[in-house]
């Protein structure tokens, strides 16, 4: 990517990580004091192509019930990044809802962005997150490749083969690095158990057909 130059012999970058030590400390990452090390000094387990992070984020929408979304290319929790929100499209299928003009999802993205940015000052009541140990561009690709043909259902477990925002966010989170489809610290995340119904990671010919930009 040529953003930072790396010496594989000494295992260090020549230029420092764009995320400073305070940003790393906010993520409980003590290795961040050394801004010339790669991937928490553990390249066998982690990758870090750009010094930025992706997150599965969970916010409360009513007492005991939570909505999940994805953030990519963030410097730290609440700092920068691209917010990716899923919900009911105007045709009542599930998909990315930024720019939806009618229906229940018109304000969902703006609320997600506001809640994400509220984490900038530290922990916030009823907003939780889990960092994804995956490339930001890989997570972005998965977001853009989500199949938007499934019917939307507020509680998918009760309505046939429908899915919701938690299903889609969970599918992206699981596809990124194989871990859980939910954020464990929070309350009920209806739909995350139906994440397997959401197809992500389209084949090359499908990407061309949908006109998906990977950047």
HELIX and SHEET records of a PDB file:
HELIX    1   1 UNK A   21  UNK A   25  1                                   5    
HELIX    2   2 UNK A   30  UNK A   33  5                                   4    
HELIX    3   3 UNK A   39  UNK A   41  5                                   3    
HELIX    4   4 UNK A  108  UNK A  117  1                                  10    
HELIX    5   5 UNK A  118  UNK A  121  5                                   4    
HELIX    6   6 UNK A  136  UNK A  144  1                                   9    
HELIX    7   7 UNK A  156  UNK A  158  5                                   3    
HELIX    8   8 UNK A  165  UNK A  177  1                                  13    
HELIX    9   9 UNK A  192  UNK A  197  5                                   6    
HELIX   10  10 UNK A  204  UNK A  210  1                                   7    
SHEET    1   A 2 UNK A   6  UNK A   7  0                                        
SHEET    2   A 2 UNK A  12  UNK A  13 -1                                        
SHEET    1   B 4 UNK A  79  UNK A  84  0                                        
SHEET    2   B 4 UNK A  65  UNK A  76 -1                                        
SHEET    3   B 4 UNK A  53  UNK A  62 -1                                        
SHEET    4   B 4 UNK A 127  UNK A 132 -1                                        
SHEET    1   C 2 UNK A  86  UNK A  88  0                                        
SHEET    2   C 2 UNK A  94  UNK A  96 -1                                        
END                                                                             
